[in-house]
Amino acid sequence: MDPSLILVLGLGALLIFMIMNTRRKQKEQQANLASNLVPGREVMTSAGLFGTVVEVDSENNKVVIEPTPGTRLVVHRQAISQITPVEEPAADEVAVDEADEAAAPDAGDAVEPAEPGTAAGENRPDEGPAGDEPTDSTDKK
């Protein structure tokens, strides 16, 4: 056999294998998407809209999603491009968040940051009461 013929046949077989493998992966992904498309799941459409699945009508290939509370959109089932994964916080992250909340001051206890060289709440010499514009002691009226 001619070596170039073997090369062409080998490349052809490789191309066919790659096409079939890609198509198989796409079918698996579609089957996974169809099985996980249930009310309550967060999804993203092919247009980039995020929302929660409210209703799935398999007979008419329609999905009702709610991007914001009170707003419902009816989209074709194939417009759902991905289901956002459910993220469960790790146990150590929850403990850190609770510790941060306990240490955080309340909104009524807000403290303004002090300027460099002054104590908190203390005015600089060239300022009047806190928050006023600087006064110039050289102005004579």
Secondary structure as the mmCIF struct_conf table of DSSP 4:
data_model
#
loop_
_struct_conf.conf_type_id
_struct_conf.id
_struct_conf.beg_label_comp_id
_struct_conf.beg_label_asym_id
_struct_conf.beg_label_seq_id
_struct_conf.end_label_comp_id
_struct_conf.end_label_asym_id
_struct_conf.end_label_seq_id
HELX_RH_AL_P HELX_RH_AL_P1 PRO A 3 ASN A 36
TURN_TY1_P TURN_TY1_P1 PRO A 39 GLY A 40
STRN STRN1 GLU A 42 THR A 45
TURN_TY1_P TURN_TY1_P2 SER A 46 ALA A 47
BEND BEND1 GLY A 48 GLY A 48
STRN STRN2 PHE A 50 ASP A 57
TURN_TY1_P TURN_TY1_P3 SER A 58 ASN A 61
STRN STRN3 LYS A 62 THR A 68
TURN_TY1_P TURN_TY1_P4 PRO A 69 GLY A 70
STRN STRN4 THR A 71 HIS A 76
HELX_RH_3T_P HELX_RH_3T_P1 ARG A 77 ALA A 79
STRN STRN5 ILE A 80 ILE A 83
HELX_LH_PP_P HELX_LH_PP_P1 THR A 84 GLU A 87
HELX_RH_AL_P HELX_RH_AL_P2 ALA A 91 ALA A 103
BEND BEND2 ALA A 104 ALA A 104
HELX_LH_PP_P HELX_LH_PP_P2 PRO A 105 ASP A 106
HELX_RH_3T_P HELX_RH_3T_P2 ALA A 107 ASP A 109
HELX_LH_PP_P HELX_LH_PP_P3 GLU A 112 GLU A 115
TURN_TY1_P TURN_TY1_P5 PRO A 116 GLY A 117
BEND BEND3 THR A 118 THR A 118
TURN_TY1_P TURN_TY1_P6 ALA A 120 GLY A 121
HELX_LH_PP_P HELX_LH_PP_P4 GLU A 122 ARG A 124
TURN_TY1_P TURN_TY1_P7 PRO A 125 ASP A 126
STRN STRN6 GLU A 127 GLU A 127
BEND BEND4 PRO A 129 PRO A 129
TURN_TY1_P TURN_TY1_P8 ALA A 130 GLY A 131
BEND BEND5 ASP A 132 ASP A 132
HELX_LH_PP_P HELX_LH_PP_P5 GLU A 133 GLU A 133
STRN STRN7 PRO A 134 PRO A 134
HELX_LH_PP_P HELX_LH_PP_P6 THR A 135 THR A 135
TURN_TY1_P TURN_TY1_P9 SER A 137 THR A 138
#
